[in-house]
Amino acid sequence: MPLGRLLVLIFSLTLAYNASAHPWPSINPKNTVARAPTTPAKANLPQPVSKTAPSPTEPGNLTSELTVTRVIDGDTIELSSGAKVRYIGIDTPEVVDPRKPVQCFGVEASNANKSLVLGQGVRLEKDISETDKYGRLLRYVWRGEILINEELVRQGFARSSSYPPDIKYQSRLQDAEVVARSSGLGLWGDCNRSSPPVTQPTTGASKSPPDPSCPIKGNISSSGKIYHVPGQRFYNNTVIDPAAGERWFCSESEALGEGWRKSKL
């Protein structure tokens, strides 16, 4: 074989060998896999915190609903939890104190309280104090949107009675008493205002103290329970009517302890 043809044959065989040993990669669009675009990782940022918080002064800040299982009198109840509750800011005529006879409109006040809450679900609202000296919870009592403390005063079954520091709704209670009193509702119309209260024998309304050693005048007006001491501007003209819940005090500390405040004039 001529040398030239031999060299061509060898070169061709070498190319064929290399092609079989190292094939060119085939490009098939169907076999390509699309890669998802990478996104930067989100920073682990703190979530915003709501700035809205319930206010302890709003009526909505109440306990869960509890059932009233017993009405003790016009301003005291017992709940399904066993706790006894004394309504804040009001006072009803006495019916259960063994030291006192039943007072005028006491039974009616107790029955009114029963009709409002007995067997009903109520929610409690605390003011400042937790309990009174008898261990009863001091609370405003709500049945739905009705403030029971206020409703009893509005209908003339209770008087507004301020006992600091628990005075959140005192202006509402005083306004309710003005309405009942001016309309002659309940105890303001049916009770004999000339008869003395059981706890303080007297001859009736008077400008002069029945006991000279107790000259301080505890007056009740639209401004609440105000006491006047001798020498103050309105002392001489102030009439004390025990049948309306007004009374005489022997000392200022006694008046303050009973929930009265001193006149500014």
C-alpha positions, 0 to 999 in steps of 0.5 A: 500500500502506498505510504500516502494512503496508509497515513490517511487511513491511520488519521481517519481511524484516529478521528473515529476513535476519539469521537467514540470515546468522547462524544459531544453532548447533545442539547435537548430543550425538553430535557432542560430544567428551569431553575427557580430564581433565588430570592433573598431570605426575609429578615426575621423582623419583630411583629408590630404590637397593638397599642390598644389595651383595655382601660380599667375605667371602662365598663367593659372591663368586667368579670365573666358572667356569674349567676345570682343565686340569692338576694340578701337585701336591697344592696347585697347578693350572693353568687353561684361562686359562693361570694357575697357582693355589696353594691358600691355607692348605694344604701337601701333600707334595712331588712336583715340586721337583727339589731334593727327593725325593718325600715321603711321601704326595706322589703320593697327594695329587697323585692326590687333587687330580686326582680332585677338580678335573682337567677340572672347572669351578672358581671362585676366591676371593681373600683378601688377596694376589694372587700368591706369589713364583713368580707363581702366583695365591693362591686358595681353590678351589671346585667347587660347594659344596666348598672344595677346600683344606679337602677335601684337609686333611679327607681327610688329603692336606694339612696346614693351613698358615697364611700371613698375611695370607691366613687367612680360612678358617684356622680351618676348615682347622685344624678339618679337620686335627684331624679327619684327624689324630685319625682317622689319615687319609691322611698322618697314618696312612700316613707313618712319623712317626719318619722325618725330612723331607727339608728338615730332617735330624734324629733325630726328635721332640725337646725339644732343638734338633739345632742349638743356634744354632736353638732356636726351636720351631715347633709345630703344634697345633689352634690353628695354627702357634705358635712358642716361644722359650726362657724362655716358659711352654711352651717346655721341654715342647714337643716338635718332630716334623719328620715332622708338619711341625713345625720349628726356627727360628734367629730369630723373623723366620724363623719369622714369615716361614714363617707361624708366630706367637708363643705368647702365654704 
